[in-house]
């Protein structure tokens, strides 16, 4: 079911503004009608597209006559007092859309949203895979599950009272257990699904709690979308195989329609998230459109790849980050270039790590996923949090770690050094000075003055600790410091000079 609130949020990405709303934003929208001046028939519908009307007042009157809950009008000026009064008395919400948005574009969005969410008499929408699973289970007399390409459950029939242990674990865990997936892989089940449209019988395996089942691939053209699984002790009869084969085409069409609707919302969401990450004066309004509460946020930058192939895994990660309705997932995401960015509510870095972990667990094992987590930020500071997330992500290349996520909170010092190195690489570091002179002396005389100075500075002047770092006697450190003073003017008694040398050494000579 699509509500007025959802329609307003989605169309907000297309420049629509709710100018008048005398009805609840939770009102259900089930039908769409379009004004046609050449058609004298009476119209009735929940959403009225006022195509060709010359005023908001006229559009409201036509919508009220059609018993609509909301009317869409193109225009740049707000409704007049007369139009507002007429809308309130008629119980019609007014959505004003910028004139540069075509009616064709609006109609495609509105029809897609409303008709995809419309319910049947049984309380399920026409694209409800659970209803399809129930129908197929009734036709075949067996329990049915519908899965996506990653063996995640999309729907299952209500007939599951005799389901085996593997199926129950699949439904409870929302995906096929890994040992069962490995069994199917060894038996060549996934290879068959990749190449054939014919149903395949998978024999029972008591060790894995698996009874027999038939499986058929679900495709749209050549693209694999998922599979249908039917629990059975022996291969289905020819007639039932035909039913299963035909049903796979129906499920494919429904998956395509569902994906088109989801892709529409993903595009709207992506555009709004990009506005937040690039900086916008109306950040609070954008957050409201995304359904995010006011407060503090963290930006997460994520990249994924399988070997040298980077696009497929990244798309899988983006799909996983945007799977589910807005209220069922915490963040809002966009795919920009080769990175998935997510704006996650809250200031808790542990929650951000847990979110990254949930994405990683949902991806195939062969996917390598890395993430950077920016510092907590208010809505106006999200561009800064995004830069920090990018810099944390880049640290994986220079500071390998076992953790898939690096957070700014723990890595700000490394990021500062990386920024200084970038400045030095652009020619903005001093070309002369004590460090340069000592480095030149070491090169010409095979001494270790730079290494010794660094050890002494890192030990904060403690000769014993510096000597232990270099595995030499403290007197050796003392002697070298005296010799360095003969080569260049160190002035180690001045804190500012010591700090400058520490920075230059950190930038030019990364610690081993």
N, C-alpha and C positions, 0 to 999 in steps of 0.2 A: 504494500500500500504506500502511495506517495502522498505526503502531506503538503499543505501550502508552504509550511516552513522550509521543507526541503527544496521545493520549486524555487522559492525566493533565494535561497542560498546558492543554488546552482546557477540561476540566471543572473545573480549578482556579478558573476565573472564575465558576463556579456554586457555589463553596463545597465542592467535593469535596477530600478529603484521602487521600493514599495511606498507609494505616496499616501495611500489611504487603506485602512484595514479594519472594517467594522465586524469582521468575522474572526474566529479563533485561528491562529496559525497552525493548529493541529487538525484542522478540517481535512477530511480525506478527499482526494481528487481522483476520479475514476474515468472521466470522459473528457475529450477535447472536441470543440466545434470551432469552425472557422466561418467568419462572416462572408457571404457571397451576395452582393447586391442583385445579381441576376437570378438568384434562386429564391422563389417566394415561400418555400416550405418553412415551417416552424422549426427552429433549432432548440435543442436542449443539451446541456452539458455543463460540467463543473468548471472547465477552463475555456474561456472565450477569447479567440484571436480576432481582434477587431481590424481585420484587413480592409483597407480602403476607406475607413471612416475619416471624416474631416475634423472631428473634435472629440475631446475626452467625454464631454457630456453625452454626445450621441452614442459613443462606444459603451458608456455605462448603461444607458437606456436599453440598448440592444442586449447587453449581457444580462441585465435584470430580467428582460423578457424571456431569455433562454434559461433562467433559473441558475445562472453561473455563480460560482463562489469567487472567481477572480477573472479580471479582464486584462489582457495585454494590449497596450496602446503604444504606438511609436510617437515620440515627440520630445522636445527639449524643455518645454515650459511646464511648470507644475499645474495640477488641476485648478480650475477656477473655484471660487466658493460655491457656485451653483453646481458644478460637477461633483465636488466633495459632498455636498448635502444630498445630491441624488444617489451617490454611491452608498452613503451611510443609511439612507432610508431604504435602499434596495438590497442592502446586505451584500455588496459587491466590493471586493478588494481591488485596488487599482495598481497595476505594475506598469511603470512608465519605462520604455526602452528607448535608447538613443536612436535617432533616425538613421545613422550609418550602419545599423545592424539590420540585415535583410530579413524579410518575412520568411524566406526559405530556410535561413539558418535558425530562426526562432522556432519555426514549426518543427524542424527536425529534432531540436533539443526537447521541446515540450512533448511531442508525440512519443519520443523515445523514453522519456522519464515516466510519463503518466501511464502509457500502455504497458511498459515493462513491469510496473508495480501494481497493475490492476488485479483484483482478486476474482476468483471464480466463486460459484455458489458453495463450494466445499471449503472456502476460506483460504484457498491457495491460488497464487497467481498463475497465469498461463505458462510462465517460464519456470515455475517451481519444480526443481529437479526431484524433490521429495514426492510430489504428486506423480511424476513420471515413474519413479522407482516403485511406488505403490501399484500403479497400473501394470507395469511390467511384471511385478511379483505375482499379481493376480492372474495374469495371462500365462505365466510359466509355472505357477504353483510352487515357487521357491523364493528364498530370501535373495535380495538384490542390493548391491552397492554400486555407486557411480564414483569413480576416482579421477583425479587429474593426472597429468603426466608424471608427477612426482610421487604418485601413490598416496596422495592426501584425499581424505573422504570429502566428496562434494555433497552427496546425499545417500540415504539408505531407506529401504522399505520398512514399514511398520511391522511386517512379517519377519521377525528375527527370533521367535521363541525357541526355535530349534537350531539356532546358529552355533557353529563350532567355536572353540576357544580363540582361534586365530582371528575370526571375524569379530568377536566381541571385543578383543583387544584393539582391533583396528578401529572400531566405532568409538570406543572409550578414549583412545589416544589420538583420534582424528587422522590417523595415517597408518599404513601397513607397518607392523613391527619390523625392525631391521633384520632379524634372523629369517623371517618369512620372505622379505624382499630378496635376501641373498639366495634363498632356496629357489625362488622363481628365476633369478638371474642364472643360476647353475643349470636349471632345466631348460633354459632358452625361451622362457615365456615372453620376456620383454623383447627379445629379438624377433619373435613371431609377431608381436603386436606392432613392431616398427615396420614390418614388411608386408603383412597380410591383413585383409579385411574379413577373413573367415574366422568363425568362432573356434576356440581351442579348448580341449578338455584338459584340465590339470588334475592329475591323480592325487589321491589322499596321501597325507604324511602324518601319521599319529604322533611322531616325535615332536612335531611343531604344532600339534593340536589342529591339524588341517584335514577337513574332509574334502571330497572332490568338488570341483567347481568348473563352470564354463566361463570363458572370458572372450570378449570381442573388443577390438579397438574402436574408438570414437574419433572420427576425422572430419575436417572441413576441407574438401579437396584433398591435397596431399599432406596437409598439416595435421599432425597428431594432437588431439585435444585431451584425450584421456582414455578411459576404458570402462566397460560394464562387466561386473562379476556376478555370477549366478551360482548359488550353492546347490550342488546336486551330487548324488552318489555315483552316477554313471552319465555318459554323454547324453545330451538331449536328443530327442527324436528330430527327424528332418523338419517336421512342421514347426517345432519349437525353436529349432536353430534359425529358421526363416524369420520367426517373430523377433528373435534376439538380433539378427542381422539388420532387419528393418528398423528396429528400435534404436540401434546405434546411429542411424542417420538422423532420426528425430532428436536424439540427445545432442548430436553435433550441432544441429540448427539452434537448439535452445542455448547451448553453451556459447555459440557465436553471438546470439542476441544479448545474452547476459554480459558477455565480454564487451560488446559495443557500448552497452549502458555503463559498465564499469569504466571503460576507457574514457567516456565522456566526462564522468566525474573526476577521473584521474587528471584529465587535461585541465579542468577548472581548478582543481586543487593545486596542480603544479604551477599554474600561472600565478595564483595567489601567493604561494610559498616563495616563488622567485621574487615577487615584489617585496616581501618581507626581508629576504636575504640581501637584496640590493639596496634597501632603504627606501621607505615611503613615509610621507608625513601623516598618512591616515592608517598607520599600523594598527591602531586599536580597532578600526572598522574592518580591516582585513582579517584580523584575528577572530572577530565576531562572525564574519562570513565563513571562516573555516571551522567554526564551532569550538574554538579554543578559549579557555577561560583567561581573564587577565591575570597577570602575575609575572613570574620569571620563567625563563626557558633555557634550554641548551640546544645548540645546533650540532648535529652529528653528521659527519662526512664519511661515506662508505664506498669502498670499491671492492669488486669481486672478479675473479677470473678462474678459468679452468685451463691450466697450462698456459699456452700462448694465446688462447682464445679468450677475449675479454668481453665481448658483447653479450653473448648468451647468458653468462653467469650474472652480469650486471642487470640484465632485464629480469632475471629470476629474482634477484634481490629486491628490485624495485616493485615487482609484482607482489612479493611477500610483504614488503613494507606498507603497501597500499591495499592489502586484502582486507575485506570486511567493511561494514558501514562505519561512518565517522565515530559514532558513539561506542563502537566495539574495539577501537584501537586508540592508543594515547596520542600519537604524533600525527603530523601532516608532512607529506614528502613530495619531492620533485626529483626528476632525473635531468641533470644538467651536464652536458658533455660526457665525461666518463665517470661521473660521481653521482651517487644518490645522497641527497641532502634531506634530513628530517629535522623539523622543529618539534622538540619534545618538551611538554610542560613540566615545570618543576626545576628545583635547583640541586637536587640530590644526584651526585655523580654515580652512586651505586645503582640508582634506578636507570640511569642512562646505560650503564654497563649491562644491566639485566636485559634491557631492550635490545642491545647489540647481540647479546647471547641468544635471545629468542629468535632473532633473524638468522643467526648462524646455524642453530639447531634445525631450522626449517629448510635449509639448503642441502643439496646432495653432498655426500662426504668428500667428493673430489674437488669441490669448490674451495678456493682460497679466498678468504674474506678479511679485509683490513678496515679499521675504522679510526677516526679521530673525533674526539669529543671536545667541543669548545667550552669555555667557562660559562657559568650562569649569567644570564643577561635579561634586562628588561626589553620590552618590545622594540624600543628605539635603538637598542644596542645589538640587535640580532646580526647586522652586517659584521660587527667586530667578532661576535661569537663564531660566525661562519669562517672568517679568516683564521681564527685560532684553530677551528676544526680542520681546516685545510693544512695548516702547519703541523698539527699533530699527526695527521694522516701521512704527510711527507716524511715525518721522523722515522717511519717504518723502514725507509730506504737507508738511513744512516745509523739507526739504532735498533737492530733486529730484537724482537721480544717475543716471548711465547704467548703473550696476551694479544687477542685480535684487536683490542682497542687501547689507544693511548689518550689519556685525558689531559687537558691543559693544566689542571690543578697540580699534577705531579710532574709535568714536563715543561713548565714555563721557563725554567732556566736553560734547558736545551734549545727551546724556541728562541729565546733572547740571543743565544750564541749563534744560532742559524741566521737570524736577522743581521747580526753583525758581520757574519761571514759573507752574506749576500752584499752588504755595503762594501766590504773590503774587496770583493771580486769585481765590483764596478769601479774600482780605482779610488775609493773614498777613504782608504786607510793610509796612514803616514808611510812614506817610502823610506824615511830615514829615522834613526833613533837608536837607543841602546840595544834593543832586541835585534835589529837589523845588523848592527856592528858586531854583536856577539856571534850571530849566525855566520857572518862573513869570516870571522876569526876561526870558528870551529871548522869551516870548510877548508880554510887555508892551512890550518895547523893540527887538524885531527884532534882537537880538544872537545870537551863535552860541557861547555859553559852554559849553553841554552838549557840543556837537560837539567843541569845542576841548579840553575836559577829557578827553573819551574818547580823542582822538588822543594827548594827552600821556601818559595812563596806559598805553595800548597800546604806546607807544614807550618805556615804562619811564623816563620823564623826559628823554628825548633830544630837545632842542628842535629840532635840525636834522631829525630823522626825523619828528617831529610836524608841522613846517612843510611838509615834502615831502608828507605825507599830505593836508594841506589846501590845498596849492599856495599858501602864503603865506610871508612872510619870518619867520625865527626871532624877530625882534624883535616881530612881531605876536603870536606865541604868548606871549612874555614879558609883553607889555603886557596881554593878555587875562587871564593868570593873576593879575596884580596887581589888575585890576578885579574879578575874581571874588572875591578875598579881601575886597574891600570890600562885596560883596553878602552873603556867607555865610562862616562859619567853616570853611574847607576843611581846614586842618592837614595839608597834603600831605607834611610831614616825618615823619608817623607811618605806618609800614607797615600797621597794622591799619585805619586810616582809608582808605588807598589801596585795600586789598583789598576793603573793604566797598563803596566806590564802584564799583570794577570789577564786582563782583557785581551791584549794583543796576542799573548801566547795561546789563549783559548780559541781565538779566531783563526790564527795562522797555523797552529800545531795542535790538532785534535788529540785529546788524551788517549793513550793506548787502551 
